[in-house]
Structure formats: structure tokens, C-alpha cells
Amino acid sequence: MINVYVNGEKQFTGSNFHNAFSNKNASFGLGVNYWDTPFKGEMDNLRVYCGALTPRQLAELSR
């Protein structure tokens, strides 16, 4: 299960995602797919956590 938050508010939830970190030779990218034009823009303060954060932790991080 994955939950995506933007500025402390849940924008997406889903399941059945491939574990991109299960192999030390795996590739991980943001804003790009192999078949799409690469993302042109900026990402600021991106954080990826191993495990779920509590609603309280999310609220504190979004301040």
C-alpha cells in the first residue's frame, strides 16, 4: 500500500506496487517513465520513508 501526501494532505492511495528497492541493481526514478518524455520542472523537499508515518508525524512534517 502506498499513500502520497502533498503539503500534508493525502492526494493518492493505492496498492499492488512493484518493490523497486528489492534488488541492489534496480533503477528508481521520479517524474519519468521509460516510455514518456522526462519531467521538466522542480521537486523540492522530497522525502521517501521506509514504513508508514503516523498522521501526527505527517502533520508535524507539513508545518
PDB file of N, H, CA, C and O in Angstrom:
ATOM      1  N   MET A   1       0.858  -1.179   0.000  1.00  0.00           N
ATOM      2  CA  MET A   1       0.000   0.000   0.000  1.00  0.00           C
ATOM      3  C   MET A   1       0.897   1.232   0.000  1.00  0.00           C
ATOM      4  O   MET A   1       1.917   1.278   0.687  1.00  0.00           O
ATOM      5  N   ILE A   2       0.498   2.218  -0.777  1.00  0.00           N
ATOM      6  H   ILE A   2      -0.331   2.181  -1.336  1.00  0.00           H
ATOM      7  CA  ILE A   2       1.227   3.485  -0.822  1.00  0.00           C
ATOM      8  C   ILE A   2       0.239   4.629  -0.634  1.00  0.00           C
ATOM      9  O   ILE A   2      -0.859   4.622  -1.189  1.00  0.00           O
ATOM     10  N   ASN A   3       0.649   5.598   0.151  1.00  0.00           N
ATOM     11  H   ASN A   3       1.542   5.604   0.602  1.00  0.00           H
ATOM     12  CA  ASN A   3      -0.099   6.840   0.321  1.00  0.00           C
ATOM     13  C   ASN A   3       0.821   7.985  -0.076  1.00  0.00           C
ATOM     14  O   ASN A   3       1.966   8.044   0.374  1.00  0.00           O
ATOM     15  N   VAL A   4       0.342   8.878  -0.899  1.00  0.00           N
ATOM     16  H   VAL A   4      -0.588   8.829  -1.264  1.00  0.00           H
ATOM     17  CA  VAL A   4       1.127  10.030  -1.340  1.00  0.00           C
ATOM     18  C   VAL A   4       0.489  11.284  -0.769  1.00  0.00           C
ATOM     19  O   VAL A   4      -0.700  11.535  -0.961  1.00  0.00           O
ATOM     20  N   TYR A   5       1.288  12.062  -0.070  1.00  0.00           N
ATOM     21  H   TYR A   5       2.254  11.858   0.086  1.00  0.00           H
ATOM     22  CA  TYR A   5       0.832  13.303   0.546  1.00  0.00           C
ATOM     23  C   TYR A   5       1.521  14.489  -0.107  1.00  0.00           C
ATOM     24  O   TYR A   5       2.708  14.420  -0.425  1.00  0.00           O
ATOM     25  N   VAL A   6       0.798  15.560  -0.307  1.00  0.00           N
ATOM     26  H   VAL A   6      -0.166  15.617  -0.049  1.00  0.00           H
ATOM     27  CA  VAL A   6       1.347  16.813  -0.799  1.00  0.00           C
ATOM     28  C   VAL A   6       0.935  17.891   0.191  1.00  0.00           C
ATOM     29  O   VAL A   6      -0.253  18.131   0.409  1.00  0.00           O
ATOM     30  N   ASN A   7       1.930  18.538   0.789  1.00  0.00           N
ATOM     31  H   ASN A   7       2.895  18.343   0.612  1.00  0.00           H
ATOM     32  CA  ASN A   7       1.685  19.579   1.790  1.00  0.00           C
ATOM     33  C   ASN A   7       0.792  19.077   2.916  1.00  0.00           C
ATOM     34  O   ASN A   7      -0.092  19.795   3.384  1.00  0.00           O
ATOM     35  N   GLY A   8       1.025  17.841   3.348  1.00  0.00           N
ATOM     36  H   GLY A   8       1.743  17.257   2.968  1.00  0.00           H
ATOM     37  CA  GLY A   8       0.308  17.291   4.488  1.00  0.00           C
ATOM     38  C   GLY A   8      -1.066  16.731   4.184  1.00  0.00           C
ATOM     39  O   GLY A   8      -1.743  16.259   5.098  1.00  0.00           O
ATOM     40  N   GLU A   9      -1.505  16.764   2.933  1.00  0.00           N
ATOM     41  H   GLU A   9      -0.955  17.147   2.191  1.00  0.00           H
ATOM     42  CA  GLU A   9      -2.825  16.246   2.580  1.00  0.00           C
ATOM     43  C   GLU A   9      -2.691  15.066   1.628  1.00  0.00           C
ATOM     44  O   GLU A   9      -1.958  15.133   0.641  1.00  0.00           O
ATOM     45  N   LYS A  10      -3.416  13.971   1.936  1.00  0.00           N
ATOM     46  H   LYS A  10      -4.012  13.917   2.738  1.00  0.00           H
ATOM     47  CA  LYS A  10      -3.343  12.777   1.104  1.00  0.00           C
ATOM     48  C   LYS A  10      -3.929  13.070  -0.278  1.00  0.00           C
ATOM     49  O   LYS A  10      -5.064  13.529  -0.407  1.00  0.00           O
ATOM     50  N   GLN A  11      -3.126  12.794  -1.301  1.00  0.00           N
ATOM     51  H   GLN A  11      -2.204  12.422  -1.196  1.00  0.00           H
ATOM     52  CA  GLN A  11      -3.536  13.032  -2.679  1.00  0.00           C
ATOM     53  C   GLN A  11      -3.796  11.728  -3.435  1.00  0.00           C
ATOM     54  O   GLN A  11      -4.501  11.720  -4.444  1.00  0.00           O
ATOM     55  N   PHE A  12      -3.215  10.617  -2.937  1.00  0.00           N
ATOM     56  H   PHE A  12      -2.642  10.624  -2.118  1.00  0.00           H
ATOM     57  CA  PHE A  12      -3.350   9.347  -3.641  1.00  0.00           C
ATOM     58  C   PHE A  12      -3.134   8.206  -2.669  1.00  0.00           C
ATOM     59  O   PHE A  12      -2.319   8.306  -1.751  1.00  0.00           O
ATOM     60  N   THR A  13      -3.866   7.120  -2.873  1.00  0.00           N
ATOM     61  H   THR A  13      -4.527   7.039  -3.619  1.00  0.00           H
ATOM     62  CA  THR A  13      -3.628   5.874  -2.148  1.00  0.00           C
ATOM     63  C   THR A  13      -3.806   4.725  -3.121  1.00  0.00           C
ATOM     64  O   THR A  13      -4.687   4.770  -3.978  1.00  0.00           O
ATOM     65  N   GLY A  14      -2.985   3.700  -3.001  1.00  0.00           N
ATOM     66  H   GLY A  14      -2.269   3.663  -2.304  1.00  0.00           H
ATOM     67  CA  GLY A  14      -3.077   2.570  -3.913  1.00  0.00           C
ATOM     68  C   GLY A  14      -2.312   1.370  -3.385  1.00  0.00           C
ATOM     69  O   GLY A  14      -1.630   1.456  -2.364  1.00  0.00           O
ATOM     70  N   SER A  15      -2.428   0.261  -4.082  1.00  0.00           N
ATOM     71  H   SER A  15      -2.982   0.191  -4.912  1.00  0.00           H
ATOM     72  CA  SER A  15      -1.742  -0.962  -3.670  1.00  0.00           C
ATOM     73  C   SER A  15      -1.237  -1.708  -4.897  1.00  0.00           C
ATOM     74  O   SER A  15      -1.420  -1.265  -6.031  1.00  0.00           O
ATOM     75  N   ASN A  16      -0.600  -2.844  -4.651  1.00  0.00           N
ATOM     76  H   ASN A  16      -0.451  -3.204  -3.730  1.00  0.00           H
ATOM     77  CA  ASN A  16      -0.081  -3.703  -5.710  1.00  0.00           C
ATOM     78  C   ASN A  16       1.014  -3.011  -6.525  1.00  0.00           C
ATOM     79  O   ASN A  16       1.045  -3.119  -7.751  1.00  0.00           O
ATOM     80  N   PHE A  17       1.908  -2.301  -5.837  1.00  0.00           N
ATOM     81  H   PHE A  17       1.882  -2.212  -4.841  1.00  0.00           H
ATOM     82  CA  PHE A  17       3.032  -1.637  -6.489  1.00  0.00           C
ATOM     83  C   PHE A  17       4.267  -2.527  -6.447  1.00  0.00           C
ATOM     84  O   PHE A  17       4.492  -3.250  -5.476  1.00  0.00           O
ATOM     85  N   HIS A  18       5.044  -2.469  -7.485  1.00  0.00           N
ATOM     86  H   HIS A  18       4.862  -1.882  -8.273  1.00  0.00           H
ATOM     87  CA  HIS A  18       6.312  -3.201  -7.548  1.00  0.00           C
ATOM     88  C   HIS A  18       7.288  -2.608  -6.534  1.00  0.00           C
ATOM     89  O   HIS A  18       7.377  -1.387  -6.402  1.00  0.00           O
ATOM     90  N   ASN A  19       8.013  -3.455  -5.822  1.00  0.00           N
ATOM     91  H   ASN A  19       7.940  -4.447  -5.929  1.00  0.00           H
ATOM     92  CA  ASN A  19       9.025  -3.002  -4.876  1.00  0.00           C
ATOM     93  C   ASN A  19      10.310  -2.694  -5.641  1.00  0.00           C
ATOM     94  O   ASN A  19      11.087  -3.599  -5.945  1.00  0.00           O
ATOM     95  N   ALA A  20      10.531  -1.426  -5.951  1.00  0.00           N
ATOM     96  H   ALA A  20       9.900  -0.690  -5.704  1.00  0.00           H
ATOM     97  CA  ALA A  20      11.691  -1.007  -6.743  1.00  0.00           C
ATOM     98  C   ALA A  20      13.007  -1.183  -5.991  1.00  0.00           C
ATOM     99  O   ALA A  20      14.075  -1.139  -6.601  1.00  0.00           O
ATOM    100  N   PHE A  21      12.947  -1.382  -4.677  1.00  0.00           N
ATOM    101  H   PHE A  21      12.079  -1.418  -4.181  1.00  0.00           H
ATOM    102  CA  PHE A  21      14.160  -1.475  -3.872  1.00  0.00           C
ATOM    103  C   PHE A  21      14.492  -2.906  -3.467  1.00  0.00           C
ATOM    104  O   PHE A  21      15.275  -3.119  -2.542  1.00  0.00           O
ATOM    105  N   SER A  22      13.907  -3.888  -4.148  1.00  0.00           N
ATOM    106  H   SER A  22      13.270  -3.715  -4.900  1.00  0.00           H
ATOM    107  CA  SER A  22      14.150  -5.284  -3.775  1.00  0.00           C
ATOM    108  C   SER A  22      15.441  -5.837  -4.371  1.00  0.00           C
ATOM    109  O   SER A  22      15.854  -6.943  -4.026  1.00  0.00           O
ATOM    110  N   ASN A  23      16.075  -5.090  -5.252  1.00  0.00           N
ATOM    111  H   ASN A  23      15.739  -4.191  -5.533  1.00  0.00           H
ATOM    112  CA  ASN A  23      17.285  -5.543  -5.922  1.00  0.00           C
ATOM    113  C   ASN A  23      18.298  -4.410  -5.899  1.00  0.00           C
ATOM    114  O   ASN A  23      17.964  -3.276  -6.245  1.00  0.00           O
ATOM    115  N   LYS A  24      19.526  -4.697  -5.498  1.00  0.00           N
ATOM    116  H   LYS A  24      19.797  -5.618  -5.217  1.00  0.00           H
ATOM    117  CA  LYS A  24      20.530  -3.626  -5.393  1.00  0.00           C
ATOM    118  C   LYS A  24      20.883  -3.015  -6.746  1.00  0.00           C
ATOM    119  O   LYS A  24      21.475  -1.936  -6.791  1.00  0.00           O
ATOM    120  N   ASN A  25      20.536  -3.677  -7.847  1.00  0.00           N
ATOM    121  H   ASN A  25      20.055  -4.553  -7.810  1.00  0.00           H
ATOM    122  CA  ASN A  25      20.802  -3.141  -9.182  1.00  0.00           C
ATOM    123  C   ASN A  25      19.577  -2.492  -9.817  1.00  0.00           C
ATOM    124  O   ASN A  25      19.606  -2.136 -10.995  1.00  0.00           O
ATOM    125  N   ALA A  26      18.505  -2.336  -9.049  1.00  0.00           N
ATOM    126  H   ALA A  26      18.482  -2.625  -8.092  1.00  0.00           H
ATOM    127  CA  ALA A  26      17.263  -1.768  -9.581  1.00  0.00           C
ATOM    128  C   ALA A  26      17.415  -0.268  -9.825  1.00  0.00           C
ATOM    129  O   ALA A  26      18.257   0.392  -9.216  1.00  0.00           O
ATOM    130  N   SER A  27      16.588   0.252 -10.722  1.00  0.00           N
ATOM    131  H   SER A  27      15.904  -0.285 -11.216  1.00  0.00           H
ATOM    132  CA  SER A  27      16.561   1.686 -11.012  1.00  0.00           C
ATOM    133  C   SER A  27      15.314   2.297 -10.393  1.00  0.00           C
ATOM    134  O   SER A  27      14.254   1.673 -10.366  1.00  0.00           O
ATOM    135  N   PHE A  28      15.445   3.508  -9.900  1.00  0.00           N
ATOM    136  H   PHE A  28      16.307   4.015  -9.921  1.00  0.00           H
ATOM    137  CA  PHE A  28      14.315   4.230  -9.322  1.00  0.00           C
ATOM    138  C   PHE A  28      14.363   5.653  -9.856  1.00  0.00           C
ATOM    139  O   PHE A  28      15.402   6.309  -9.790  1.00  0.00           O
ATOM    140  N   GLY A  29      13.248   6.129 -10.381  1.00  0.00           N
ATOM    141  H   GLY A  29      12.404   5.596 -10.434  1.00  0.00           H
ATOM    142  CA  GLY A  29      13.200   7.489 -10.901  1.00  0.00           C
ATOM    143  C   GLY A  29      11.896   8.156 -10.544  1.00  0.00           C
ATOM    144  O   GLY A  29      10.883   7.483 -10.348  1.00  0.00           O
ATOM    145  N   LEU A  30      11.908   9.451 -10.459  1.00  0.00           N
ATOM    146  H   LEU A  30      12.730   9.998 -10.617  1.00  0.00           H
ATOM    147  CA  LEU A  30      10.704  10.235 -10.173  1.00  0.00           C
ATOM    148  C   LEU A  30      10.423  11.149 -11.351  1.00  0.00           C
ATOM    149  O   LEU A  30      11.334  11.766 -11.902  1.00  0.00           O
ATOM    150  N   GLY A  31       9.169  11.229 -11.730  1.00  0.00           N
ATOM    151  H   GLY A  31       8.429  10.727 -11.282  1.00  0.00           H
ATOM    152  CA  GLY A  31       8.767  12.132 -12.800  1.00  0.00           C
ATOM    153  C   GLY A  31       9.133  11.651 -14.190  1.00  0.00           C
ATOM    154  O   GLY A  31       9.146  12.443 -15.132  1.00  0.00           O
ATOM    155  N   VAL A  32       9.433  10.354 -14.338  1.00  0.00           N
ATOM    156  H   VAL A  32       9.423   9.711 -13.572  1.00  0.00           H
ATOM    157  CA  VAL A  32       9.801   9.838 -15.652  1.00  0.00           C
ATOM    158  C   VAL A  32       9.440   8.359 -15.749  1.00  0.00           C
ATOM    159  O   VAL A  32       9.581   7.611 -14.782  1.00  0.00           O
ATOM    160  N   ASN A  33       8.984   7.956 -16.899  1.00  0.00           N
ATOM    161  H   ASN A  33       8.869   8.564 -17.684  1.00  0.00           H
ATOM    162  CA  ASN A  33       8.810   6.555 -17.263  1.00  0.00           C
ATOM    163  C   ASN A  33       9.693   6.315 -18.474  1.00  0.00           C
ATOM    164  O   ASN A  33      10.056   7.259 -19.175  1.00  0.00           O
ATOM    165  N   TYR A  34      10.036   5.083 -18.722  1.00  0.00           N
ATOM    166  H   TYR A  34       9.742   4.315 -18.152  1.00  0.00           H
ATOM    167  CA  TYR A  34      10.890   4.777 -19.875  1.00  0.00           C
ATOM    168  C   TYR A  34      10.236   5.193 -21.180  1.00  0.00           C
ATOM    169  O   TYR A  34      10.937   5.511 -22.141  1.00  0.00           O
ATOM    170  N   TRP A  35       8.904   5.198 -21.239  1.00  0.00           N
ATOM    171  H   TRP A  35       8.335   4.940 -20.458  1.00  0.00           H
ATOM    172  CA  TRP A  35       8.189   5.466 -22.477  1.00  0.00           C
ATOM    173  C   TRP A  35       7.695   6.905 -22.597  1.00  0.00           C
ATOM    174  O   TRP A  35       7.117   7.259 -23.625  1.00  0.00           O
ATOM    175  N   ASP A  36       7.900   7.740 -21.592  1.00  0.00           N
ATOM    176  H   ASP A  36       8.369   7.452 -20.757  1.00  0.00           H
ATOM    177  CA  ASP A  36       7.407   9.116 -21.602  1.00  0.00           C
ATOM    178  C   ASP A  36       8.552  10.122 -21.713  1.00  0.00           C
ATOM    179  O   ASP A  36       9.712   9.804 -21.452  1.00  0.00           O
ATOM    180  N   THR A  37       8.195  11.329 -22.104  1.00  0.00           N
ATOM    181  H   THR A  37       7.253  11.587 -22.316  1.00  0.00           H
ATOM    182  CA  THR A  37       9.150  12.430 -22.083  1.00  0.00           C
ATOM    183  C   THR A  37       9.500  12.748 -20.630  1.00  0.00           C
ATOM    184  O   THR A  37       8.594  12.824 -19.800  1.00  0.00           O
ATOM    185  N   PRO A  38      10.769  12.934 -20.290  1.00  0.00           N
ATOM    186  CA  PRO A  38      11.146  13.226 -18.901  1.00  0.00           C
ATOM    187  C   PRO A  38      10.453  14.470 -18.354  1.00  0.00           C
ATOM    188  O   PRO A  38      10.175  15.421 -19.085  1.00  0.00           O
ATOM    189  N   PHE A  39      10.183  14.438 -17.059  1.00  0.00           N
ATOM    190  H   PHE A  39      10.408  13.665 -16.466  1.00  0.00           H
ATOM    191  CA  PHE A  39       9.588  15.562 -16.341  1.00  0.00           C
ATOM    192  C   PHE A  39      10.502  16.768 -16.431  1.00  0.00           C
ATOM    193  O   PHE A  39      11.706  16.657 -16.203  1.00  0.00           O
ATOM    194  N   LYS A  40       9.936  17.918 -16.764  1.00  0.00           N
ATOM    195  H   LYS A  40       8.957  18.008 -16.949  1.00  0.00           H
ATOM    196  CA  LYS A  40      10.695  19.162 -16.803  1.00  0.00           C
ATOM    197  C   LYS A  40      10.091  20.086 -15.765  1.00  0.00           C
ATOM    198  O   LYS A  40       9.017  20.646 -15.980  1.00  0.00           O
ATOM    199  N   GLY A  41      10.762  20.247 -14.659  1.00  0.00           N
ATOM    200  H   GLY A  41      11.635  19.792 -14.485  1.00  0.00           H
ATOM    201  CA  GLY A  41      10.274  21.072 -13.566  1.00  0.00           C
ATOM    202  C   GLY A  41      11.167  20.890 -12.355  1.00  0.00           C
ATOM    203  O   GLY A  41      12.304  20.432 -12.468  1.00  0.00           O
ATOM    204  N   GLU A  42      10.656  21.244 -11.224  1.00  0.00           N
ATOM    205  H   GLU A  42       9.732  21.616 -11.132  1.00  0.00           H
ATOM    206  CA  GLU A  42      11.429  21.151  -9.990  1.00  0.00           C
ATOM    207  C   GLU A  42      10.652  20.370  -8.943  1.00  0.00           C
ATOM    208  O   GLU A  42       9.424  20.433  -8.887  1.00  0.00           O
ATOM    209  N   MET A  43      11.379  19.636  -8.119  1.00  0.00           N
ATOM    210  H   MET A  43      12.377  19.584  -8.164  1.00  0.00           H
ATOM    211  CA  MET A  43      10.820  18.970  -6.948  1.00  0.00           C
ATOM    212  C   MET A  43      11.603  19.489  -5.755  1.00  0.00           C
ATOM    213  O   MET A  43      12.834  19.531  -5.774  1.00  0.00           O
ATOM    214  N   ASP A  44      10.887  19.880  -4.731  1.00  0.00           N
ATOM    215  H   ASP A  44       9.887  19.847  -4.715  1.00  0.00           H
ATOM    216  CA  ASP A  44      11.528  20.473  -3.563  1.00  0.00           C
ATOM    217  C   ASP A  44      11.095  19.730  -2.305  1.00  0.00           C
ATOM    218  O   ASP A  44       9.919  19.400  -2.149  1.00  0.00           O
ATOM    219  N   ASN A  45      12.018  19.473  -1.433  1.00  0.00           N
ATOM    220  H   ASN A  45      12.973  19.740  -1.560  1.00  0.00           H
ATOM    221  CA  ASN A  45      11.745  18.822  -0.150  1.00  0.00           C
ATOM    222  C   ASN A  45      11.078  17.468  -0.308  1.00  0.00           C
ATOM    223  O   ASN A  45      10.125  17.160   0.408  1.00  0.00           O
ATOM    224  N   LEU A  46      11.559  16.663  -1.226  1.00  0.00           N
ATOM    225  H   LEU A  46      12.333  16.913  -1.808  1.00  0.00           H
ATOM    226  CA  LEU A  46      11.044  15.320  -1.421  1.00  0.00           C
ATOM    227  C   LEU A  46      11.638  14.403  -0.364  1.00  0.00           C
ATOM    228  O   LEU A  46      12.846  14.418  -0.124  1.00  0.00           O
ATOM    229  N   ARG A  47      10.791  13.611   0.261  1.00  0.00           N
ATOM    230  H   ARG A  47       9.810  13.599   0.066  1.00  0.00           H
ATOM    231  CA  ARG A  47      11.247  12.639   1.259  1.00  0.00           C
ATOM    232  C   ARG A  47      10.602  11.294   0.974  1.00  0.00           C
ATOM    233  O   ARG A  47       9.412  11.218   0.669  1.00  0.00           O
ATOM    234  N   VAL A  48      11.391  10.238   1.075  1.00  0.00           N
ATOM    235  H   VAL A  48      12.358  10.300   1.323  1.00  0.00           H
ATOM    236  CA  VAL A  48      10.902   8.875   0.913  1.00  0.00           C
ATOM    237  C   VAL A  48      11.234   8.137   2.196  1.00  0.00           C
ATOM    238  O   VAL A  48      12.388   8.113   2.623  1.00  0.00           O
ATOM    239  N   TYR A  49      10.226   7.537   2.811  1.00  0.00           N
ATOM    240  H   TYR A  49       9.289   7.557   2.464  1.00  0.00           H
ATOM    241  CA  TYR A  49      10.406   6.845   4.078  1.00  0.00           C
ATOM    242  C   TYR A  49      10.196   5.350   3.901  1.00  0.00           C
ATOM    243  O   TYR A  49       9.378   4.918   3.089  1.00  0.00           O
ATOM    244  N   CYS A  50      10.926   4.582   4.652  1.00  0.00           N
ATOM    245  H   CYS A  50      11.591   4.933   5.311  1.00  0.00           H
ATOM    246  CA  CYS A  50      10.744   3.134   4.692  1.00  0.00           C
ATOM    247  C   CYS A  50       9.768   2.852   5.829  1.00  0.00           C
ATOM    248  O   CYS A  50      10.156   2.851   6.997  1.00  0.00           O
ATOM    249  N   GLY A  51       8.522   2.615   5.496  1.00  0.00           N
ATOM    250  H   GLY A  51       8.207   2.616   4.547  1.00  0.00           H
ATOM    251  CA  GLY A  51       7.495   2.383   6.505  1.00  0.00           C
ATOM    252  C   GLY A  51       6.524   3.540   6.557  1.00  0.00           C
ATOM    253  O   GLY A  51       6.775   4.619   6.019  1.00  0.00           O
ATOM    254  N   ALA A  52       5.425   3.291   7.208  1.00  0.00           N
ATOM    255  H   ALA A  52       5.221   2.414   7.645  1.00  0.00           H
ATOM    256  CA  ALA A  52       4.351   4.284   7.281  1.00  0.00           C
ATOM    257  C   ALA A  52       4.590   5.281   8.401  1.00  0.00           C
ATOM    258  O   ALA A  52       5.059   4.917   9.479  1.00  0.00           O
ATOM    259  N   LEU A  53       4.264   6.539   8.140  1.00  0.00           N
ATOM    260  H   LEU A  53       3.883   6.835   7.264  1.00  0.00           H
ATOM    261  CA  LEU A  53       4.295   7.573   9.170  1.00  0.00           C
ATOM    262  C   LEU A  53       2.898   7.717   9.752  1.00  0.00           C
ATOM    263  O   LEU A  53       1.903   7.460   9.073  1.00  0.00           O
ATOM    264  N   THR A  54       2.829   8.125  10.996  1.00  0.00           N
ATOM    265  H   THR A  54       3.637   8.333  11.548  1.00  0.00           H
ATOM    266  CA  THR A  54       1.535   8.339  11.628  1.00  0.00           C
ATOM    267  C   THR A  54       0.955   9.670  11.152  1.00  0.00           C
ATOM    268  O   THR A  54       1.701  10.524  10.672  1.00  0.00           O
ATOM    269  N   PRO A  55      -0.352   9.864  11.272  1.00  0.00           N
ATOM    270  CA  PRO A  55      -0.936  11.159  10.914  1.00  0.00           C
ATOM    271  C   PRO A  55      -0.291  12.321  11.680  1.00  0.00           C
ATOM    272  O   PRO A  55      -0.137  13.414  11.134  1.00  0.00           O
ATOM    273  N   ARG A  56       0.077  12.090  12.916  1.00  0.00           N
ATOM    274  H   ARG A  56      -0.049  11.202  13.359  1.00  0.00           H
ATOM    275  CA  ARG A  56       0.735  13.139  13.707  1.00  0.00           C
ATOM    276  C   ARG A  56       2.101  13.498  13.121  1.00  0.00           C
ATOM    277  O   ARG A  56       2.441  14.677  13.016  1.00  0.00           O
ATOM    278  N   GLN A  57       2.878  12.490  12.742  1.00  0.00           N
ATOM    279  H   GLN A  57       2.601  11.533  12.827  1.00  0.00           H
ATOM    280  CA  GLN A  57       4.184  12.750  12.120  1.00  0.00           C
ATOM    281  C   GLN A  57       4.018  13.524  10.821  1.00  0.00           C
ATOM    282  O   GLN A  57       4.792  14.440  10.545  1.00  0.00           O
ATOM    283  N   LEU A  58       3.026  13.170  10.026  1.00  0.00           N
ATOM    284  H   LEU A  58       2.397  12.425  10.250  1.00  0.00           H
ATOM    285  CA  LEU A  58       2.766  13.879   8.769  1.00  0.00           C
ATOM    286  C   LEU A  58       2.399  15.333   9.028  1.00  0.00           C
ATOM    287  O   LEU A  58       2.868  16.229   8.326  1.00  0.00           O
ATOM    288  N   ALA A  59       1.571  15.569  10.021  1.00  0.00           N
ATOM    289  H   ALA A  59       1.190  14.842  10.591  1.00  0.00           H
ATOM    290  CA  ALA A  59       1.162  16.925  10.357  1.00  0.00           C
ATOM    291  C   ALA A  59       2.377  17.755  10.775  1.00  0.00           C
ATOM    292  O   ALA A  59       2.500  18.916  10.384  1.00  0.00           O
ATOM    293  N   GLU A  60       3.269  17.166  11.565  1.00  0.00           N
ATOM    294  H   GLU A  60       3.169  16.223  11.883  1.00  0.00           H
ATOM    295  CA  GLU A  60       4.464  17.890  12.007  1.00  0.00           C
ATOM    296  C   GLU A  60       5.392  18.192  10.834  1.00  0.00           C
ATOM    297  O   GLU A  60       5.982  19.270  10.779  1.00  0.00           O
ATOM    298  N   LEU A  61       5.528  17.265   9.909  1.00  0.00           N
ATOM    299  H   LEU A  61       5.049  16.389   9.954  1.00  0.00           H
ATOM    300  CA  LEU A  61       6.404  17.472   8.755  1.00  0.00           C
ATOM    301  C   LEU A  61       5.873  18.523   7.787  1.00  0.00           C
ATOM    302  O   LEU A  61       6.650  19.161   7.077  1.00  0.00           O
ATOM    303  N   SER A  62       4.558  18.705   7.753  1.00  0.00           N
ATOM    304  H   SER A  62       3.926  18.186   8.329  1.00  0.00           H
ATOM    305  CA  SER A  62       3.985  19.636   6.789  1.00  0.00           C
ATOM    306  C   SER A  62       3.957  21.072   7.282  1.00  0.00           C
ATOM    307  O   SER A  62       3.512  21.962   6.557  1.00  0.00           O
ATOM    308  N   ARG A  63       4.417  21.314   8.481  1.00  0.00           N
ATOM    309  H   ARG A  63       4.780  20.591   9.070  1.00  0.00           H
ATOM    310  CA  ARG A  63       4.453  22.675   9.028  1.00  0.00           C
ATOM    311  C   ARG A  63       5.590  23.468   8.473  1.00  0.00           C
ATOM    312  O   ARG A  63       5.763  24.633   8.830  1.00  0.00           O
TER     313      ARG A  63
END
